[in-house]
């Protein structure tokens, strides 16, 4: 690993004090040191924001050292690098995505409102029936009750009445009623369109995130190999410079290249973690990833 920039500058200052390097070389290293500290001051806040965002939604502890020269990524909970399938991810997102669930509730409410106002505008046809027993008033003895029941078959009109009929009504619709129906119908169709649009957006976003994850994995592997190569070049250059076979300017360029590949690899790893978290968040499985049971909140299917 590289020494911290300050330690490296102090080392070269000691070499200058010992007469091993020229004042020109020392001034160049001092300039590099000041430039690096200025870049660190400017980018440190951005890096801290990225780290805090990831820590806020995960159990991953990412801790930069004080000088931002090396960043240690300690995964206390490892995000699984699954073989994601777009169809299963899409189905999971459609079932658990909060925006879609809210859109579906709006559709159901609009459908109910539309059915209610539509039914209120339809004609009504009601069947009315009535059956009345008579001729039993004032009869309390069993013999009188038997006589009354026997009379039903002989003179039915004296003992019961039956009525059946239909009632027909046509609602009187005002222009405001028709306008209300059209308004609710519009809201219903708008909610359905919004729901389908949200589904398409989620599907496209999932595809984009998956492509980004795949690309980041390939870039991380390439950056690790580049870092190995630059580390070897740096060690060779360090030896050549110490032996006087390389000037300070060329050595500084190799050192900067090595540090750049380190920072690039770290940034790619942070982006990869962020992309995985985005995927879990988009599919509604982020809480489950960290052991929080959400099954009671969602319907199966």
C-alpha positions as CSV (number, residue, x, y, z in Angstrom):
1,X,0.0,0.0,0.0
2,X,1.0,3.6,-0.5
3,X,2.3,5.7,2.4
4,X,0.1,8.6,3.4
5,X,0.9,11.7,1.4
6,X,2.1,13.6,4.5
7,X,4.3,10.7,5.6
8,X,5.7,10.5,2.1
9,X,6.5,14.2,2.0
10,X,8.2,14.0,5.4
11,X,10.3,11.1,4.1
12,X,11.5,13.2,1.2
13,X,12.2,16.2,3.4
14,X,14.4,14.0,5.5
15,X,16.2,12.8,2.4
16,X,16.7,16.5,1.4
17,X,18.0,17.3,4.8
18,X,20.5,14.5,4.4
19,X,21.5,15.8,1.0
20,X,20.2,12.8,-0.9
21,X,17.8,14.8,-3.2
22,X,17.9,18.3,-4.7
23,X,15.8,21.3,-3.5
24,X,14.0,21.2,-6.9
25,X,12.9,17.6,-6.2
26,X,11.7,18.6,-2.7
27,X,9.8,21.6,-4.0
28,X,8.1,19.4,-6.6
29,X,7.0,16.9,-3.9
30,X,5.8,19.7,-1.7
31,X,3.7,21.0,-4.6
32,X,2.2,17.5,-5.1
33,X,1.5,17.3,-1.4
34,X,-0.3,20.7,-1.4
35,X,-2.3,19.8,-4.6
36,X,-3.4,16.5,-3.1
37,X,-4.4,18.0,0.2
38,X,-6.5,20.6,-1.7
39,X,-8.2,17.9,-3.8
40,X,-8.8,15.9,-0.6
41,X,-10.4,18.9,1.1
42,X,-12.8,19.4,-1.8
43,X,-13.7,15.7,-2.4
44,X,-13.8,14.6,1.3
45,X,-17.2,16.0,1.9
46,X,-18.6,14.3,-1.2
47,X,-17.1,11.0,-0.2
48,X,-18.5,11.2,3.3
49,X,-21.9,11.9,1.9
50,X,-21.7,8.8,-0.2
51,X,-20.6,6.7,2.7
52,X,-23.3,8.0,5.0
53,X,-26.0,7.3,2.4
54,X,-24.9,3.7,2.1
55,X,-24.6,3.3,5.9
56,X,-28.1,4.7,6.4
57,X,-29.8,1.9,4.5
58,X,-27.4,-0.9,5.2
59,X,-25.3,-2.6,7.9
60,X,-22.2,-2.1,5.9
61,X,-19.5,-0.1,7.7
62,X,-17.4,1.9,5.4
63,X,-14.7,3.9,7.2
64,X,-12.2,6.2,5.5
65,X,-9.0,6.9,7.4
66,X,-8.2,10.4,8.5
67,X,-6.1,11.3,5.5
68,X,-8.4,9.6,2.9
69,X,-5.4,7.8,1.6
70,X,-6.8,4.3,2.1
71,X,-10.5,3.4,2.5
72,X,-11.3,0.2,4.3
73,X,-14.6,-1.4,3.3
74,X,-15.7,-3.7,6.1
75,X,-18.8,-5.7,5.2
76,X,-20.5,-6.7,8.5
77,X,-23.5,-8.0,6.4
78,X,-22.6,-9.1,2.9
79,X,-25.0,-8.3,0.1
80,X,-25.6,-11.4,-1.9
81,X,-24.4,-11.3,-5.5
82,X,-27.4,-13.2,-6.7
83,X,-28.1,-14.4,-10.3
84,X,-30.9,-11.9,-10.7
85,X,-33.7,-12.8,-13.2
86,X,-35.6,-9.8,-14.7
87,X,-38.9,-11.6,-14.8
88,X,-38.9,-12.7,-11.1
89,X,-37.6,-9.3,-10.1
90,X,-40.4,-7.5,-12.0
91,X,-43.0,-9.8,-10.4
92,X,-41.6,-9.1,-7.0
93,X,-41.6,-5.4,-7.6
94,X,-45.1,-5.3,-8.9
95,X,-46.3,-7.1,-5.8
96,X,-44.4,-5.0,-3.2
97,X,-43.6,-1.6,-4.8
98,X,-45.3,1.0,-2.6
99,X,-46.1,3.3,-5.5
100,X,-47.8,0.5,-7.4
101,X,-49.8,-0.5,-4.3
102,X,-51.0,3.0,-3.8
103,X,-51.9,3.3,-7.5
104,X,-53.9,0.0,-7.3
105,X,-55.8,1.4,-4.3
106,X,-56.7,4.5,-6.2
107,X,-58.0,2.4,-9.1
108,X,-60.2,0.3,-6.8
109,X,-61.6,3.4,-5.2
110,X,-62.3,5.0,-8.6
111,X,-63.9,1.8,-9.9
112,X,-66.2,1.8,-6.8
113,X,-67.2,5.4,-7.2
114,X,-67.8,4.9,-10.9
115,X,-70.1,1.9,-10.3
116,X,-72.0,3.8,-7.7
117,X,-72.7,6.8,-9.8
118,X,-73.5,4.7,-12.9
119,X,-76.0,2.6,-10.9
120,X,-77.6,5.7,-9.6
121,X,-78.4,6.8,-13.2
122,X,-80.1,3.5,-14.2
123,X,-83.9,3.0,-14.2
124,X,-85.2,1.0,-11.3
125,X,-87.7,-1.8,-11.6
126,X,-88.8,-3.2,-8.2
127,X,-91.1,-6.2,-7.5
128,X,-93.5,-5.7,-4.6
129,X,-95.5,-8.5,-2.9
130,X,-97.7,-8.7,0.1
131,X,-99.7,-11.6,1.8
132,X,-102.2,-10.8,4.5
133,X,-104.2,-13.4,6.6
134,X,-107.6,-12.3,8.0
135,X,-110.6,-13.9,9.6
136,X,-108.6,-14.9,12.7
137,X,-109.2,-11.8,14.8
138,X,-110.9,-12.5,18.2
139,X,-110.6,-16.3,17.9
140,X,-108.8,-17.8,20.9
141,X,-110.2,-21.3,21.3
142,X,-108.7,-24.2,19.3
143,X,-112.1,-25.1,17.8
144,X,-112.4,-21.5,16.4
145,X,-108.9,-21.7,14.9
146,X,-109.8,-25.1,13.2
147,X,-113.0,-23.6,11.8
148,X,-111.1,-20.6,10.5
149,X,-108.5,-22.7,8.7
150,X,-111.2,-24.9,7.2
151,X,-112.9,-21.8,5.9
152,X,-109.7,-20.8,3.9
153,X,-110.4,-23.5,1.4
154,X,-114.1,-22.7,1.1
155,X,-114.0,-18.8,1.0
156,X,-110.3,-17.8,0.5
157,X,-111.2,-14.1,-0.1
158,X,-112.6,-13.9,3.4
159,X,-109.4,-15.2,5.0
160,X,-106.3,-13.9,3.1
161,X,-105.2,-11.3,0.5
162,X,-102.2,-11.6,-1.9
163,X,-100.8,-8.7,-3.9
164,X,-98.0,-8.5,-6.4
165,X,-96.9,-5.6,-8.6
166,X,-94.0,-3.7,-10.1
167,X,-92.6,-0.2,-9.4
168,X,-90.7,1.5,-12.2
169,X,-88.8,4.7,-11.7
170,X,-86.5,6.7,-14.0
171,X,-84.0,9.1,-12.4
172,X,-84.1,12.7,-13.6
173,X,-80.6,13.5,-14.6
174,X,-79.3,17.1,-14.5
175,X,-76.3,18.2,-16.5
176,X,-74.3,18.3,-13.3
177,X,-75.0,14.6,-12.8
178,X,-73.7,13.7,-16.2
179,X,-70.7,15.9,-15.8
180,X,-69.9,14.2,-12.5
181,X,-70.1,10.8,-14.1
182,X,-67.7,11.9,-16.9
183,X,-65.3,13.3,-14.3
184,X,-65.2,10.1,-12.3
185,X,-64.8,8.1,-15.5
186,X,-61.9,10.3,-16.5
187,X,-60.3,9.8,-13.1
188,X,-60.8,6.1,-13.4
189,X,-59.1,5.9,-16.8
190,X,-56.3,8.2,-15.7
191,X,-55.6,6.0,-12.6
192,X,-55.5,2.9,-14.8
193,X,-53.1,4.6,-17.3
194,X,-50.9,5.8,-14.4
195,X,-50.8,2.3,-13.0
196,X,-49.7,0.8,-16.3
197,X,-47.2,3.6,-16.8
198,X,-45.7,3.0,-13.3
199,X,-45.3,-0.7,-14.1
200,X,-43.5,0.0,-17.3
201,X,-41.2,2.5,-15.6
202,X,-40.3,0.0,-12.9
203,X,-39.6,-2.7,-15.4
204,X,-37.3,-0.4,-17.4
205,X,-35.5,0.8,-14.2
206,X,-34.9,-2.7,-13.1
207,X,-33.3,-3.5,-16.5
208,X,-31.1,-0.4,-16.3
209,X,-30.0,-1.3,-12.7
210,X,-29.2,-4.9,-13.7
211,X,-27.1,-3.7,-16.7
212,X,-25.3,-1.2,-14.4
213,X,-24.5,-3.9,-11.8
214,X,-23.1,-6.2,-14.5
215,X,-21.0,-3.4,-15.9
216,X,-19.7,-2.4,-12.5
217,X,-18.7,-6.0,-11.7
218,X,-16.7,-6.2,-14.9
219,X,-15.1,-2.8,-14.2
220,X,-14.2,-3.7,-10.6
221,X,-12.4,-6.9,-11.8
222,X,-10.5,-4.8,-14.4
223,X,-9.7,-2.1,-11.9
224,X,-8.3,-4.7,-9.4
225,X,-6.0,-6.0,-12.2
226,X,-4.9,-2.4,-13.1
227,X,-4.2,-1.7,-9.4
228,X,-2.0,-4.8,-9.2
229,X,0.0,-3.7,-12.3
230,X,0.4,-0.1,-11.0
231,X,1.5,-1.4,-7.6
232,X,4.3,-3.4,-9.2
233,X,5.3,-0.4,-11.3
234,X,5.3,1.8,-8.2
235,X,7.6,-0.6,-6.3
236,X,10.0,-0.8,-9.3
237,X,9.9,3.0,-9.6
238,X,10.6,3.4,-5.9
239,X,13.7,1.3,-6.2
240,X,14.9,3.1,-9.3
241,X,14.4,6.5,-7.7
242,X,16.2,5.5,-4.5
243,X,19.1,4.3,-6.6
244,X,19.2,7.5,-8.6
245,X,18.0,5.8,-11.8
246,X,14.7,7.8,-12.1
247,X,14.0,11.5,-11.6
248,X,11.5,12.8,-9.2
249,X,9.0,14.0,-11.8
250,X,8.6,10.6,-13.5
251,X,8.5,8.8,-10.1
252,X,5.7,11.2,-9.0
253,X,3.7,10.4,-12.1
254,X,3.9,6.7,-11.4
255,X,3.0,7.3,-7.8
256,X,-0.1,9.4,-8.9
257,X,-1.2,6.7,-11.3
258,X,-1.1,4.1,-8.6
259,X,-3.1,6.2,-6.2
260,X,-5.6,7.0,-9.0
261,X,-6.2,3.3,-9.7
262,X,-6.8,2.7,-5.9
263,X,-9.3,5.5,-5.7
264,X,-11.0,4.4,-9.0
265,X,-11.4,0.8,-7.6
266,X,-12.9,2.1,-4.3
267,X,-15.3,4.3,-6.2
268,X,-16.5,1.4,-8.3
269,X,-17.0,-0.8,-5.2
270,X,-19.1,2.0,-3.6
271,X,-21.1,2.3,-6.8
272,X,-21.6,-1.4,-6.9
273,X,-22.9,-1.5,-3.3
274,X,-25.2,1.4,-4.0
275,X,-26.5,-0.3,-7.2
276,X,-27.3,-3.5,-5.2
277,X,-29.1,-1.6,-2.6
278,X,-31.1,0.3,-5.2
279,X,-32.1,-3.0,-6.8
280,X,-33.3,-4.3,-3.4
281,X,-35.1,-1.1,-2.7
282,X,-36.8,-1.0,-6.1
283,X,-38.1,-4.6,-5.8
284,X,-39.3,-4.0,-2.2
285,X,-36.9,-6.6,-0.7
286,X,-34.4,-4.3,1.1
287,X,-35.9,-5.0,4.5
288,X,-36.1,-8.7,3.9
289,X,-32.4,-8.6,2.9
290,X,-31.6,-7.5,6.4
291,X,-33.9,-10.0,8.2
292,X,-37.0,-7.9,8.6
293,X,-40.2,-10.0,7.9
294,X,-42.6,-8.0,5.7
295,X,-44.9,-10.9,4.6
296,X,-47.8,-9.6,6.6
297,X,-47.8,-6.4,4.7
298,X,-48.2,-7.9,1.2
299,X,-50.7,-10.2,-0.5
300,X,-49.4,-13.3,-2.2
301,X,-49.7,-13.5,-6.0
